[in-house]
Amino acid sequence: MADALLQKIAKKLHLADFSRHIFLCVGGSCASESVQQETWEFLKARLKELELVDVEGGIFRSKADCLRVCARGPVAVVYPEGTWYRECNKDNLEKIIQTHLIGGEIVEELLIARNPLGGGSPAPPANAG
């Protein structure tokens, strides 16, 4: 079991009971650095404004240095659905927040790929078998 400090942090951040986790690319070459940082700041502020941060059933957010898609970014991935999104500018992020993070529906027009956790096997690699 984690030590007391880690238990305190985990409890404060609701690590055991958030509903979704969004990773946003802020260090790769999928978009300019300024767009990535602006988008990250928007995501942080908007989730806080909607009171979805550090609450039971809330949304956990993490910066990713690079999600390796490196095109049409910023790129984001949402778990547990394993839903990968393109062009996560402010307007599109708002749509993802409202429709997917809060509403539970995937934003099909921004979808790159899906690979849900525990939801079955992903497709085999193209060069397999």
C-alpha positions in Angstrom: 0.0 0.0 0.0 1.2 3.5 -0.7 2.6 5.6 2.1 0.6 8.2 3.9 1.7 11.1 1.7 0.7 9.3 -1.5 -2.6 8.2 0.0 -3.3 11.9 0.9 -2.4 13.1 -2.7 -4.5 10.3 -4.3 -7.5 11.2 -2.1 -7.2 14.9 -2.9 -7.0 14.2 -6.7 -9.7 11.6 -6.6 -7.4 9.1 -8.4 -9.6 6.2 -7.4 -12.9 7.7 -8.6 -12.6 10.0 -11.6 -14.9 9.1 -14.6 -12.6 9.9 -17.5 -9.0 10.8 -18.1 -7.9 13.1 -21.0 -4.3 13.3 -22.2 -3.5 16.3 -24.4 -0.3 16.5 -26.5 1.6 19.6 -25.6 5.2 18.7 -26.7 5.1 17.0 -30.1 5.0 18.3 -33.6 1.3 17.9 -34.2 0.7 21.6 -33.7 2.7 24.7 -32.9 4.0 25.1 -29.3 1.9 28.2 -28.8 -1.3 26.4 -29.9 -0.6 23.4 -27.7 0.0 25.6 -24.7 -3.0 27.7 -25.3 -5.1 24.6 -25.7 -3.7 23.1 -22.5 -4.5 26.3 -20.5 -8.0 26.3 -22.0 -8.6 22.7 -21.0 -7.4 23.3 -17.4 -9.5 26.4 -17.0 -12.6 25.1 -18.6 -12.6 21.8 -16.5 -12.1 23.9 -13.4 -14.9 26.4 -14.4 -17.2 23.4 -14.9 -16.2 22.1 -11.4 -15.0 18.8 -12.9 -11.5 18.9 -11.3 -10.5 17.1 -8.1 -14.1 15.9 -7.5 -15.6 12.4 -7.2 -16.7 11.4 -10.7 -14.8 14.3 -12.3 -12.3 14.5 -15.2 -8.6 13.9 -14.7 -6.3 15.7 -17.2 -2.7 15.1 -18.1 -0.2 16.7 -20.4 1.5 14.3 -22.7 4.8 15.3 -24.2 4.0 13.6 -27.4 1.2 11.2 -28.4 3.1 10.2 -31.5 0.4 11.1 -34.0 2.2 14.3 -35.0 -0.4 15.6 -37.5 -3.6 17.7 -37.3 -3.1 18.4 -33.6 -3.2 19.1 -30.9 -4.1 15.5 -30.4 -5.9 14.1 -27.3 -6.9 10.7 -26.1 -9.7 10.0 -23.6 -9.9 6.9 -21.4 -11.5 4.6 -20.5 -13.0 4.7 -24.0 -9.5 5.0 -25.7 -10.9 7.6 -28.0 -8.3 9.6 -30.0 -9.2 13.1 -31.2 -7.6 15.4 -33.8 -7.5 19.2 -34.0 -8.2 19.9 -30.3 -8.3 23.6 -30.6 -10.5 25.6 -28.1 -13.8 25.1 -30.1 -13.2 21.4 -30.6 -12.1 20.9 -27.1 -15.3 22.5 -25.9 -17.3 20.1 -28.0 -15.2 17.1 -26.6 -15.8 18.4 -23.0 -19.5 18.8 -23.4 -20.3 15.8 -25.7 -17.8 13.2 -24.5 -16.4 14.0 -21.1 -19.7 15.2 -19.7 -22.3 13.5 -22.0 -20.5 10.2 -22.6 -21.0 10.4 -26.4 -18.0 10.2 -28.8 -17.4 13.2 -31.1 -17.3 11.2 -34.3 -16.3 14.1 -36.6 -13.0 14.6 -34.6 -12.3 10.9 -34.1 -8.9 9.4 -35.2 -9.2 5.9 -33.6 -10.7 4.0 -30.7 -9.1 1.4 -28.5 -11.2 1.1 -25.3 -9.7 -0.3 -22.1 -11.1 -3.7 -21.3 -13.5 -3.4 -24.2 -12.1 -6.2 -26.4 -9.1 -6.7 -28.5 -7.8 -3.9 -30.8 -7.2 -4.8 -34.4 -4.0 -6.8 -35.0 -1.0 -5.0 -36.5 -1.1 -4.6 -40.3 2.0 -6.8 -40.7 0.8 -9.6 -38.4 0.3 -13.1 -39.7 
